[in-house]
Amino acid sequence: MKPAANGIETVANEDGSASVKVRGSAADFVFLAQRINDVLLDSSRLIFQNEYRLYPGKRYVEITTTITNGGTSIVQFRPTR
């Protein structure tokens, strides 16, 4: 994945966890973009963010993906056949 300019942020969260947030466009998130493009008519203005969070003492990373409409129009789903 290629993040957007200034698209990587590290955060020390108040709960003691640490996060790395990566933001980019649909083209930068190839796997996610393909799945989104399968059901949407136009995903070019969608902004993707992955947050990788590690809690103290845990042996796993929690991954949260957020997709935001960065445009001014409604994103339409493809009609079903």
C-alpha positions as CSV (number, residue, x, y, z in Angstrom):
1,M,0.0,0.0,0.0
2,K,1.2,3.5,-0.8
3,P,-0.1,6.0,1.7
4,A,-1.2,9.5,0.7
5,A,1.2,12.5,1.3
6,N,1.3,13.0,5.1
7,G,-0.9,9.8,5.3
8,I,1.0,8.1,8.1
9,E,0.4,9.1,11.7
10,T,1.6,7.5,15.0
11,V,-0.4,8.0,18.1
12,A,0.1,7.3,21.8
13,N,-3.5,6.8,23.0
14,E,-4.8,7.8,26.4
15,D,-5.6,4.1,27.2
16,G,-1.9,3.2,27.0
17,S,-2.2,1.7,23.5
18,A,-0.1,2.8,20.5
19,S,-1.5,3.3,17.0
20,V,-0.2,3.7,13.5
21,K,-2.8,5.3,11.1
22,V,-2.4,5.0,7.4
23,R,-4.6,7.0,5.0
24,G,-4.9,6.9,1.2
25,S,-7.3,6.7,-1.7
26,A,-9.1,3.6,-3.1
27,A,-6.3,3.1,-5.6
28,D,-3.8,2.8,-2.8
29,F,-5.7,0.1,-1.0
30,V,-5.8,-2.4,-3.8
31,F,-7.6,-5.3,-2.0
32,L,-10.1,-3.1,-0.3
33,A,-10.7,-1.0,-3.3
34,Q,-11.5,-4.1,-5.5
35,R,-14.1,-5.2,-3.0
36,I,-15.6,-1.7,-2.7
37,N,-15.5,-1.2,-6.5
38,D,-17.5,-4.5,-6.9
39,V,-20.5,-2.9,-5.2
40,L,-20.2,0.9,-5.8
41,L,-20.6,2.8,-9.0
42,D,-17.8,5.4,-8.2
43,S,-15.3,5.0,-5.4
44,S,-12.8,7.6,-6.6
45,R,-13.6,10.0,-3.8
46,L,-13.5,7.5,-1.0
47,I,-10.8,8.0,1.6
48,F,-9.5,4.8,3.3
49,Q,-7.9,4.7,6.7
50,N,-6.4,1.7,8.4
51,E,-5.5,2.0,12.1
52,Y,-3.2,-0.6,13.6
53,R,-3.4,-0.6,17.4
54,L,-1.3,-2.5,19.9
55,Y,-2.5,-2.6,23.5
56,P,0.0,-3.1,26.4
57,G,0.6,-6.8,27.1
58,K,-1.4,-8.0,24.1
59,R,0.1,-10.4,21.5
60,Y,-2.0,-9.2,18.6
61,V,-2.6,-6.0,16.7
62,E,-6.2,-4.7,16.3
63,I,-6.9,-3.4,12.8
64,T,-9.8,-1.0,12.1
65,T,-10.6,0.2,8.6
66,T,-12.7,3.4,8.1
67,I,-14.0,4.5,4.7
68,T,-15.1,8.1,4.3
69,N,-16.8,9.8,1.4
70,G,-14.5,12.7,0.6
71,G,-16.8,14.0,-2.1
72,T,-20.0,16.1,-2.1
73,S,-22.2,13.6,-3.8
74,I,-23.8,10.4,-2.5
75,V,-21.9,7.2,-3.4
76,Q,-24.3,4.9,-5.2
77,F,-24.4,1.1,-5.0
78,R,-24.5,-0.9,-8.2
79,P,-28.0,-2.2,-9.0
80,T,-28.5,-5.9,-8.4
81,R,-29.5,-8.1,-11.3
